[in-house]
Amino acid sequence: MTDVLPYRVTVLFFEDVEPLDAVGPWETLRLWQELTERDVVVRSASIDGGPVRCGLGLTVTPDGAIDDGPRPDLLVHPGGAGTDLLQTDQTHLSRLRALADEGTLMASVCNGALVLAAAGLLAGLSATSHWSVLDDLASRYPDVDVLTGQRWVDAGHIVTSAGVSAGIDMSLHLVDRLEGAEMARQVAHVMEYPWPPETP
């Protein structure tokens, strides 16, 4: 199956991002790009296009800036200590709102959900995050239905996941949602990752 336009995926990297929050979804979705017959383009991006130093010291040079090129169809926003600054970065929050308003499917990993909540994107929706910030998410954003014990929560135009490795589960769910269970199984097989999970 081929599409007239490519399906564009951007995985965001930023200073003090949790490495697996970003790299896990990036590799999962990049393998989807390799295996599918669809025209899928997965890219990494930082806020300004420059290299970023992740949590634990890993330095990553992304493909470009988040605002480069056409609007992504899917944006993956990971978590990590760097989200503390992004939650109060009005330029970044406005960017996220604009992308969502224009139809970008938004996905967060770990406490990246707090950034989506700060942008007002989780209001009235069910969501999850890393176990260590669930109480914070619920207390700061009472209009969000915070779910515990979930690897990911699909609320339609917003998909959130628990922390770190749960971003891989969420990404496989996105492949399942966007192309089907067989493609998700193919990606998981290459990764030697168990799929489907017993529970979301």
N, C-alpha and C positions, 0 to 999 in steps of 0.2 A: 504494500500500500504506500502510495506517495501523496504528499500534500503539495498544494500550490505554493504555500509559504512555509518556511521552516518553523518548527515549534522551538521557541527560544527560551532557554533556561539560564538564569544567573544565580550563582552561589556567591554570597557576600563574604568577604574576609575583612577584618578590621583589627586594629591594635588590641591585643589581649583577647582575641577570639579563642574559644576552646577548640583546639585543633581538630578533634574527631567530630565535633559538631558540624564543622565545615567540610572537612576532607571526606568523611563518611558519605554524606549526601552527594558531594561532587563526584566521587568515584562511582557510586551506585548509578547516578544519572548519566555519567559519562559512558559507563558500560552499556546502558540502554541505548545511547547514541550509536555505539559500535555495533550492537546486535540487531537493532530494528531496521526495517525497510523504510520507515518514516524518515522525513527530513527533520532531524532533531539536532540542535546546536546548543551545547552546554559550555558555558564560559564561567570563569572565576572573575571576580571584580572586587576592588577595594573602593573606598569612598573617593579617593583622588587618583586612582590608577597606580599608585606607587606601592612598593613592597610593604608588607606589614609583619610585625613581630607578634606571633601568636603567643598564647599562654604556654608556659613550659619552655619557651625559648625558640621554638621553630620559626624561621623566617620564610615567608612565601611571597613570590612575585606573581601577582595575578595577571590575567589577560588584559585588563584595562580598568577604567573607572566605571562605577555603577551607572553613571548617566551617559556613557558612550553608546552609540549605536541605537538600533530600534528598541522600543519598549519590550521587556521580556514578557513572555506568556506566564512564566513561573519564576518567582523570586524566593530563594531559600535564605532565611535570615537566621544564622546560628546564634548561640549564646556565648557566655564567657564573661570574665571580669570587665571587658570593654563595653558591655552593655550599660554599665552605670553612666557613662558619658552620653551614650546614644539616646538614653531615655529622656535627656533634657536638651538634646540637639534639635532645635526647632526646624532647621533646614532639613535634617534627615527625616524627622517625623512628617513634615509636609511632603517630602518626596514619597514616603511610603503611602500616605493618604492618596496622593495623585496617582500612583501606580495602581492602587486598589480601585480607585474610581474609574480608571481607564480599562479595567478588566483583567489586570494581572492576578493570577492565582498566588496568594501569599502563603508561605509555609515557614514555620519557626521551629527551631530546635532549642531545647533547654530554656534558659531564661531569656532567650530571644523573644519569647512570648511577652515579657514585660515591655519590650520596645514596641511591639504591635499594640499592646494595651495602652501604652502612653500615647500612641498615635490615634487612639480611639477606635481601632479596628476590631477589637474583640467585644465591644459593647453588645450585650444581648445574645452572645454566642457561648457555646460550650468550648472549653479549652483546657489544655494541660501544660505542664512544664516539669522541670526537675523537681524531685521531691522536696529539696531544701528550700524552694521558693514558693511552693503552693500556697502556704498560709499568707505570705506577703502579697501574692497575686490576688488572693481572695479578699484580703483586708483593704488593699489600696484600690481595687477595682470591683466593688460589690455588684456591678452590673454584668460581670462575667461569671458564667456558670463553670466553676473550676472543678474538674474531675480528677480524682485520684486513682491510682492503680491502672492507668491506661498508658500504653506505649505511644499511641497517637490518638488524636481526635480530629475527625473530618467534619468541619462545620460548613462545607460547601465551598465558598470562595476563600476560606481561611482554613489551613490545616496546621495544627500544632502538635509537637511531640514532647515526650519526656526528655531526659538528658542524655547527652553523649552518644552512646551506641543506639539509643532509640531513634536517632535521626536516620539511621540506615533502614530500620523497620518502616518509618514514615516514607522514606524515599521509594522503597519497594511498593508500598501501598500506592504512592503516586503513579508509579509505572503501571501497576494493576489498574488504577482508575483511568489512566490516560490511554492505555493500549490493551490491557487485559491480563488475566492471571497467568496465562502461559508465558508471556514476555517477562513478567515479574519472576516467574520460576526460572526462566533461562538466565536472567541476570543473577539471581541468587545462587544458581548452580555454579556459575563462573566464580562467584565470590566465596563459594563453599559456606554459604550462610543459610541457616534454616528458614524456610518459607513454605507455606504460610505460617505465621505465628499462631499459637493457640488462641490468643485473645488480642484485640487491638490495644 
